[in-house]
Amino acid sequence: MATWRLTCVSITLGIVLFAASTAQAQDKIKFPIGVGTKTVGTHLFWLAAKKGFFDEFGLDVQPILLRGTSITIQALMGESLYLALGSADSTIGAAAQTDLVAVSGVVGGLTQAIVAAKRYKSIKELRGATIGVQVLTSGATSVLKRVLKQNGLDYPADYKLLSVGGGNFNLAALTSGQIGATYLTVPLDVVAEQQGFNVLGYLKDSFPNFQLSVLAAKRAWAEKNRPLLVRYLKGMVRAHRWVYANKDATIDFLAKEIPLSPEMARRGWEYYTANRIWHPNAEINLEGLKFTMQVYAEQNKDAPADPQRHIDQSFLRQAIKELG
C-alpha cells in the first residue's frame, strides 16, 4: 500500500512538474523595440509580430512608436528598449559618441516623392516655400536638401523646413495648407496626387543607392544577449522573406494595418519589392550606407564617419545561417 501511494505521489508530482514546465515554455520573453513611424516601409515590425514570426522563437515583441533620435538613444542606452529603428545617418552619427551599433537594415532605399501644392509645378518653383519634413537634420531630409540644391535652392536662404512628423502627418500638413510642399513615401504620393497635389519628382531618381534606416542596439547589450538578439533577427528575416513570397497576403495586411486602400497597398508592395527596398534577409547595403554617411557629413560640414566601425551584422549572419 505504501509503495502504491508513493507511486501515485510520484506520478502526481511528475504531472505537476510537466504542467509547470509546459506553462513556462509557453511564456514568451518580452522584447521591447522602438519604431519612429508606421508606414509601408516599417510595417514589417507589426507583420512579424502579428503573423507569429516572433512567437516561433519564444518572443513577445510589441513595437512602440517613439519619435525623436534623442529619446530613442536614451531608451536604448538605458535598456528600456532592446532595439530601435533609426535613420541610418543619425544612428551611425550617434554611434560615434555612444555605445550604439547597427545590427540590420530596415528601409534600404529612398521611397519619398516630393509633393507640392497646386501652385508649384517644378522643384525650382519651391523658392520661398515652407517644406514639411519628419526631422530637420537627417534621413530623407538630408537628401531632400541635396536635391533642392541641385535645382538652385539653398537652405535656409531659399526655403524653410518645418518638422511635422513624417508619414501621414506630412500629408495632413500639406492638405491643411500648413506647408507648401513635403516628401511623401510611396504610395502616399498617389493619394496626394488624387487630391490634386503635384508630384515634382522622386528622391530615388537622383540617388538610387541609399540606406535610409537601420535597426540599432546598445553594443554592450547586444554582445551580452547574443542568443536573444539572434532569435529576434530570425523572426525579422522570416518576415522579410515572407513578404516577397506572399504578395496578396502582404497587400491585405498593409491595407488593414496602415491602413490603405487595397490599390494603394498593392502599389506600395510593388514599388518596395521591385526596388528591393526591403532586403530579403534584412541586410544593410554597405555601399548605400557609405553614400548615406557622405550626404550626412556634407550637411553637418564634417568628415564622414566610417560606417564599418559602427555596424555588426554577425548577429544577422548567425540568424540567417540558423534559418538556412
Secondary structure, DSSP 8 states (H G I E B T S, - for coil): -HHHHHHHHHHHHHHHHHHHHHHHHH--EEEEEEES--STTTTHHHHHHHTTTTGGGTEEEEEEE---HHHHHHHHHTTS-SEEEEEHHHHHHHHTTSSEEEEEES--S--EEEEE-TT--SGGGGTT-EEEES-SSSTHHHHHHHHHHHTT--TTTS-EEEE--STHHHHHHHHHTS-SEEEEETTHHHHHHHTT-EEEEEHHHH--S---EEEEEEHHHHHHTHHHHHHHHHHHHHHHHHHHH-HHHHHHHHHHHTT--HHHHHHHHHHHHHTT-S-TT----HHHHHHHHHHHHHHHTS----GGGGB--HHHHHHHHHH-
